[in-house]
Amino acid sequence: MRASTPLRATIIATSLTFALVACGSVEATQPAGSDQVEHTDDISVGVQPDPAAVKLLPEAVKAKGTISVAMDLSSPPTTFMATDNKTPIGFNPDMARLIAAKLGVKLQIDNVKFDTIIPGLQGGRFDFTATTMGATAERLKVLDMINYFQNGTGVAVPRGNPQKLTVHDLCGRRVGVQSGTTAEIKWLPQLSEKDCTSQGKQAITGVTLPSVNDSLTQLASKRLDAVMYDFTSLSWAAKRQPNVLEVLPERVVSAKVNVALPKGSALTPAIQAAVQSIIDSPKYAEALDRWGFQGLGIETAAMAVPLGQ
């Protein structure tokens, strides 16, 4: 068997729109003339199972013939809904479909809030996640995590950067972060301590919101001074509304991101083998290229180590 097409994927929960509310909106669609295409085709069509990866599949998974992946489909260009509001698209859905194809099983995509994914994995509601998740020491206590590409955390500010902010000059500012992300639990607190409080300056005020959509909305309405989130997603939004926001050129951090499974999952060796098989194939470069991720590929689907190591 092979992976299901996007239209056959099971979608659970309500998708979110990557939008700003202020003088128009920033949406998960491309404006006229954009060079970024909404790729709704199934990248895994024609991909054959990898025998070495299939051999590692648990018998229960082989018998079921389906694996489920949890994603928060609200963050273009990595993980979002097409304009038909039915088809999950982005680099992460592409990778999940390729993983399923390499394992010779169908794919079920479950659309859930980011901060509910880890509890869902622990509770057995999903087999794995591919949702641009960084490896923290806390997460690695409960998850198996496998590198699959490299991303970074960036900072968005209003167009023109009227406050002349930099990544290392956010002291005393209100910075929006998405609940459950490494921006909230690691990078913003670390930056605040290093650049601000340790030098006698006012701490950065982290404003935790349910989604990056909410943060960007508040940035546009001037309730926030900046937003800290995945660099690729912020850049995608800025390209769609260049008169509303911009992304600071310096990243807070660059780090590998990971597919994750429950700690000790019997499926981990098979998923790791499938990811490596994808990396070694032309499909990996194709997936990266079609979402503008040139230069973000990696060579080895290694088990993750905590960020900062």
BELLIN-V343848 format. One record per run of one state. SS is the DSSP state (alpha for helix, beta for strand, coil for the rest). FROM is the first residue (numbers start at 0). LEN is the number of residues. Records with the same first field share a line. If there is no record, write none. Layout:
SS->FROM-LEN + FROM-LEN
//
This chain:
coil->0-5 + 8-42 + 55-3 + 64-1 + 71-2 + 75-3 + 81-6 + 89-1 + 103-2 + 111-2 + 122-5 + 133-3 + 140-2 + 158-15 + 178-3 + 195-1 + 199-5 + 209-2 + 220-5 + 240-4 + 247-5 + 262-5 + 279-2 + 290-12 + 303-6
alpha->5-3 + 50-5 + 58-6 + 90-13 + 113-9 + 136-4 + 181-14 + 196-3 + 211-9 + 230-10 + 267-12 + 281-9
beta->65-6 + 73-2 + 78-3 + 87-2 + 105-6 + 127-6 + 142-16 + 173-5 + 204-5 + 225-5 + 244-3 + 252-10 + 302-1
//
